[in-house]
Amino acid sequence: MAMKRTPSKPARTPWVFLGIGAGASLAAVLSAATSGLAAYFARRIVVPERAEEPLEILHVSGFDGEMSILLAADDETMVPGRYGLVFDGGRGHARIGDILEYDPRAGTVLRSVLGVDAGTLRKARRGRWSAAYYRNPDAAGVPSTEITMHSDAGELPAWCIPGNPSAVEGFTDVWAILIHGRGGTRAAGLSAVRPLRRLGITSLAIAYRNDAEVQPPDDSRYGLGDTEWLDVDAAIEYALDHGARRIVLFGWSMGGAIAFQSASRSRFKSAISALVLDAPVVDWFAVLDRQAKINKLPTPVARLSLSMISRPWARWITGLETPLDLHRMDWVTRAAELDKPVLLIHSDDDDFVPSRPSHLLARARSDLVTMPVYDTARHTKEWNVDPERWDDDVARFLSGVLSRPGSRGD
């Protein structure tokens, strides 16, 4: 039988050593937490997100041509204008019109349904609000040809939409490259097609690397414009090989950052006559700082996230092949280098890509930049809120720029 042992008292640890150990452990935990949060935010910046459908569809009523839809009221669904509604995992698409009724007590908004281009809207329970009003060129009522271009990223699908050959302006030697934003599709550029066709301008609505149409989502990493411009180069080359002599770049959101890089780095820079940019990323530092504040990230975490996407040591964390040069994509600092006429359309209530850098660039380069005032459209929805005004601003700008002697470029 074993003898019962009396437990000995544990040795007393001096408080000074306990304090040092606890402090060191706490510092290690905080450092790990900061690094982990920074890594998470850095990956969110460069990894394409899975398209979700967070908007609740409460009821669909009426018949074809006179349908209405009851939705949860939020900052997006309460903005006037016309929009796309994506549902059924992206397979369905409806065109949504004016606000018919708002019930603040129930938190609902009733809007008209202008058309259902795909899917069964009555069966939908959730959807995604979209600035892409048209699903494809057929829905926009314009002729098109599906084409395939090629870059180092592989095959790039695009819609080629011819300009009206009998257009009064007769800019038939001009092609427009339509560059959608982060997480979008080439359908986003279709809002620009009508004024372009009236000017006789042919359009290429393109997909680029990191799009679901181009590369498997698990392998995709956004370059924020620092790499995607190479695919725009392929589009410009296609246009020049098929009759274009002058090029206009259109860019929405991150597509604006891509357009800036194309205009400054393209092999075909001399053929680029102008840029038309809607809610563009003029300065990524400003955008990422805004997103950090929205997500309530402490300043050290935000700074570490920026280091992770712009330094070689963090490639294994972000999955980027090469670090991104955010300074090269800061066009407020690089304003003196701008050498193309630019139309900046940017709503001052944009809470995703702040409009301040656009205003700073417009003030710094008033000789080249035209920036009309928009103030109620949130992010990239200026056309949705007032398509007639948007069309007129674009047509007026391009008519003036393309009619100037020597508008072909450098």
Summary of the structure (lengths in Angstrom):
residues: 410
radius of gyration: 25.4
end to end distance: 99.9
largest distance: 109.8
contacts: 1368
relative contact order: 0.12
helix: 36%
strand: 23%
